[in-house]
Every structure is written in C-alpha cells, then in structure tokens.
Amino acid sequence: MFGSDCFVATAAWFGGSTWGWQAELLAYAVHLIPLVLLGLALWLLLRASRAPLRNPEDLRGRAPQARLVLDDRYARGEIDQEEYLTRRNDLT
C-alpha cells in the first residue's frame, strides 16, 4: 500500500515532480540550446564578414598571371593567333 505508487501520488499532489534529474536536464537544455544557436549564428556572421569580396576589382591582380599563362599556351602552340588575341583582349 505504501510503495512507489504512493510516492508518485503524494509528489504530484503536493506540487512536486517525479521527474528528478530529468527535469533539471530539460531545464538546462531549454536555456542552453538557444545560446548555442545564437553563438553559431554570430560565428557564421563573423566568418562571412571576413571572407574576401568577390568583385572585378579584386580579380585585377590576377590578370598579369593569367596573361603569362596565355602567353605560355600560345608559345607552346596550344592555341592559335586568333584565339590568343581574343583572350588577350578579354583580359585587358
């Protein structure tokens, strides 16, 4: 008559809980999950703000290197004069 069923009934009757440590774990999770998500969002924002910009002005420094590659390909005979001149005009 006074077993675990009696404890469950009394705990629930007097406003207690039968969850024990699970209730504490749930309370921590409810508070920690939004904090973790906020931290992840801030990290992604900072990482994105440090990424190099992708615009044509950033790529101008690569034009001399591309021109050297183009010159080498023309010198090796991989491309003909027409293609060489077309691509060289595209680079400038």
Legacy VTK file of the C-alpha trace (Angstrom):
# vtk DataFile Version 3.0
C-alpha trace
ASCII
DATASET POLYDATA
POINTS 92 float
0.000 0.000 0.000
2.836 2.432 0.696
5.117 1.660 -2.263
6.363 3.734 -5.147
2.775 4.402 -6.250
2.154 6.218 -3.004
5.246 8.432 -3.560
4.130 9.350 -7.071
0.656 10.286 -5.853
1.970 12.354 -2.924
4.626 14.129 -5.003
2.105 15.106 -7.633
-0.474 16.089 -5.004
1.842 18.494 -3.180
3.185 20.174 -6.314
6.315 18.067 -6.520
7.644 16.294 -9.549
8.541 12.718 -10.244
10.993 13.705 -12.970
14.003 14.173 -10.722
17.263 14.798 -12.583
15.484 14.637 -15.958
13.645 17.856 -15.117
16.952 19.598 -14.350
18.464 18.332 -17.586
15.453 19.577 -19.528
15.684 22.988 -17.833
19.361 23.295 -18.775
18.669 22.200 -22.351
15.859 24.723 -22.740
18.276 27.507 -21.796
21.425 26.204 -23.486
20.040 25.353 -26.929
19.117 28.970 -27.812
22.502 30.151 -26.526
24.307 27.601 -28.669
22.253 28.604 -31.722
22.961 32.287 -31.075
26.675 31.567 -30.753
26.632 29.619 -34.008
24.835 32.459 -35.797
27.367 35.005 -34.507
30.277 32.786 -35.563
28.826 32.432 -39.071
28.320 36.196 -39.315
31.899 36.906 -38.287
33.229 34.290 -40.665
31.204 35.693 -43.558
32.334 39.241 -42.824
35.996 38.207 -43.027
35.595 36.439 -46.384
37.252 38.149 -49.341
34.973 40.138 -51.575
34.253 38.735 -54.994
34.180 41.676 -57.340
36.074 42.541 -60.525
38.438 44.918 -58.726
39.726 42.062 -56.583
40.440 39.964 -59.660
42.547 42.596 -61.427
45.653 41.461 -59.579
45.295 38.074 -61.241
45.317 39.477 -64.784
49.133 39.529 -65.146
49.321 35.905 -64.053
46.541 34.956 -66.483
48.374 36.845 -69.221
51.542 34.818 -68.552
49.584 31.566 -68.763
48.019 32.732 -72.010
51.430 33.659 -73.427
52.812 30.248 -72.467
49.915 28.433 -74.118
50.419 30.440 -77.304
54.169 29.785 -77.240
53.592 26.028 -76.881
51.154 26.068 -79.786
48.117 25.029 -77.759
46.074 27.952 -79.128
46.223 29.788 -82.442
46.793 33.501 -83.003
43.107 34.364 -83.313
42.215 32.724 -80.002
45.294 34.271 -78.371
44.335 37.785 -79.472
40.689 37.291 -78.467
41.580 36.092 -74.979
44.248 38.771 -74.528
41.664 41.443 -75.345
39.290 39.844 -72.825
41.939 40.145 -70.106
42.561 43.857 -70.643
LINES 1 93
92 0 1 2 3 4 5 6 7 8 9 10 11 12 13 14 15 16 17 18 19 20 21 22 23 24 25 26 27 28 29 30 31 32 33 34 35 36 37 38 39 40 41 42 43 44 45 46 47 48 49 50 51 52 53 54 55 56 57 58 59 60 61 62 63 64 65 66 67 68 69 70 71 72 73 74 75 76 77 78 79 80 81 82 83 84 85 86 87 88 89 90 91
